[in-house]
Amino acid sequence: MGDPQREKVAVGRVAGMALPLVALVWLHGEMSHQMMDPSFHQTDPRAFLSWHPGVFVDQYVSVGRGMAFVVLSLRAWRAEDAGGTNMV
């Protein structure tokens, strides 16, 4: 195998992309349960809206990590194609 430190970093990067998606699935379930309650439209919407910013933050983190993955992958591929060392 490769360098153990690099493998740990790679696992951390993958986990950093995967965990926000797991959180999004959980938040979707929580918010869906709230909306399925028959009294949802008759109650104060603040309970629902308290979760709403979390969804946006989760999406921003997920998209940001995905974009970082793309940029780092492109840099590594360019370095490999140029015959240099891996820049990641």
MIFI-267547 format. One record per residue (C-alpha): x, y, z; residue in three letters. Coordinates in steps of 0.25 Angstrom, whole numbers, always signed. Example, Ala and Ser with C-alpha at 12.3 -4.5 7.8 and 13.67 -1.06 7.14 Angstrom:
// MIFI-267547
{east=+49, north=-18, up=+31, aa=ALA}
{east=+55, north=-4, up=+29, aa=SER}
This chain:
// MIFI-267547
{east=+0, north=+0, up=+0, aa=MET}
{east=+4, north=+15, up=+0, aa=GLY}
{east=+8, north=+24, up=+11, aa=ASP}
{east=-1, north=+22, up=+23, aa=PRO}
{east=-2, north=+37, up=+26, aa=GLN}
{east=-7, north=+40, up=+11, aa=ARG}
{east=-17, north=+29, up=+13, aa=GLU}
{east=-23, north=+35, up=+26, aa=LYS}
{east=-24, north=+48, up=+19, aa=VAL}
{east=-31, north=+42, up=+7, aa=ALA}
{east=-41, north=+35, up=+16, aa=VAL}
{east=-43, north=+48, up=+24, aa=GLY}
{east=-47, north=+55, up=+10, aa=ARG}
{east=-56, north=+44, up=+6, aa=VAL}
{east=-63, north=+44, up=+20, aa=ALA}
{east=-64, north=+59, up=+19, aa=GLY}
{east=-72, north=+58, up=+6, aa=MET}
{east=-80, north=+46, up=+11, aa=ALA}
{east=-84, north=+51, up=+25, aa=LEU}
{east=-92, north=+63, up=+20, aa=PRO}
{east=-100, north=+55, up=+11, aa=LEU}
{east=-104, north=+46, up=+22, aa=VAL}
{east=-107, north=+58, up=+30, aa=ALA}
{east=-116, north=+63, up=+19, aa=LEU}
{east=-124, north=+49, up=+18, aa=VAL}
{east=-126, north=+50, up=+33, aa=TRP}
{east=-131, north=+65, up=+32, aa=LEU}
{east=-140, north=+61, up=+21, aa=HIS}
{east=-146, north=+51, up=+29, aa=GLY}
{east=-148, north=+60, up=+41, aa=GLU}
{east=-154, north=+71, up=+33, aa=MET}
{east=-163, north=+61, up=+25, aa=SER}
{east=-169, north=+56, up=+39, aa=HIS}
{east=-172, north=+70, up=+43, aa=GLN}
{east=-179, north=+73, up=+30, aa=MET}
{east=-187, north=+60, up=+30, aa=MET}
{east=-193, north=+64, up=+44, aa=ASP}
{east=-208, north=+68, up=+41, aa=PRO}
{east=-206, north=+80, up=+50, aa=SER}
{east=-194, north=+85, up=+42, aa=PHE}
{east=-200, north=+96, up=+35, aa=HIS}
{east=-208, north=+101, up=+47, aa=GLN}
{east=-196, north=+102, up=+56, aa=THR}
{east=-185, north=+112, up=+58, aa=ASP}
{east=-175, north=+110, up=+46, aa=PRO}
{east=-163, north=+113, up=+55, aa=ARG}
{east=-161, north=+98, up=+59, aa=ALA}
{east=-160, north=+95, up=+44, aa=PHE}
{east=-151, north=+107, up=+41, aa=LEU}
{east=-142, north=+104, up=+52, aa=SER}
{east=-137, north=+92, up=+44, aa=TRP}
{east=-137, north=+99, up=+30, aa=HIS}
{east=-123, north=+107, up=+32, aa=PRO}
{east=-117, north=+94, up=+35, aa=GLY}
{east=-121, north=+88, up=+22, aa=VAL}
{east=-114, north=+100, up=+15, aa=PHE}
{east=-101, north=+99, up=+23, aa=VAL}
{east=-101, north=+84, up=+20, aa=ASP}
{east=-102, north=+87, up=+5, aa=GLN}
{east=-92, north=+97, up=+5, aa=TYR}
{east=-82, north=+88, up=+12, aa=VAL}
{east=-85, north=+77, up=+3, aa=SER}
{east=-84, north=+85, up=-10, aa=VAL}
{east=-71, north=+92, up=-5, aa=GLY}
{east=-64, north=+78, up=-1, aa=ARG}
{east=-69, north=+73, up=-15, aa=GLY}
{east=-63, north=+85, up=-22, aa=MET}
{east=-50, north=+83, up=-14, aa=ALA}
{east=-49, north=+69, up=-18, aa=PHE}
{east=-51, north=+72, up=-33, aa=VAL}
{east=-40, north=+83, up=-32, aa=VAL}
{east=-30, north=+74, up=-25, aa=LEU}
{east=-33, north=+62, up=-34, aa=SER}
{east=-30, north=+71, up=-46, aa=LEU}
{east=-17, north=+76, up=-40, aa=ARG}
{east=-13, north=+62, up=-37, aa=ALA}
{east=-16, north=+57, up=-51, aa=TRP}
{east=-9, north=+69, up=-58, aa=ARG}
{east=+3, north=+67, up=-49, aa=ALA}
{east=+3, north=+52, up=-53, aa=GLU}
{east=+1, north=+55, up=-68, aa=ASP}
{east=+13, north=+65, up=-67, aa=ALA}
{east=+21, north=+54, up=-61, aa=GLY}
{east=+23, north=+61, up=-48, aa=GLY}
{east=+20, north=+57, up=-34, aa=THR}
{east=+6, north=+56, up=-29, aa=ASN}
{east=+2, north=+70, up=-23, aa=MET}
{east=-9, north=+65, up=-14, aa=VAL}
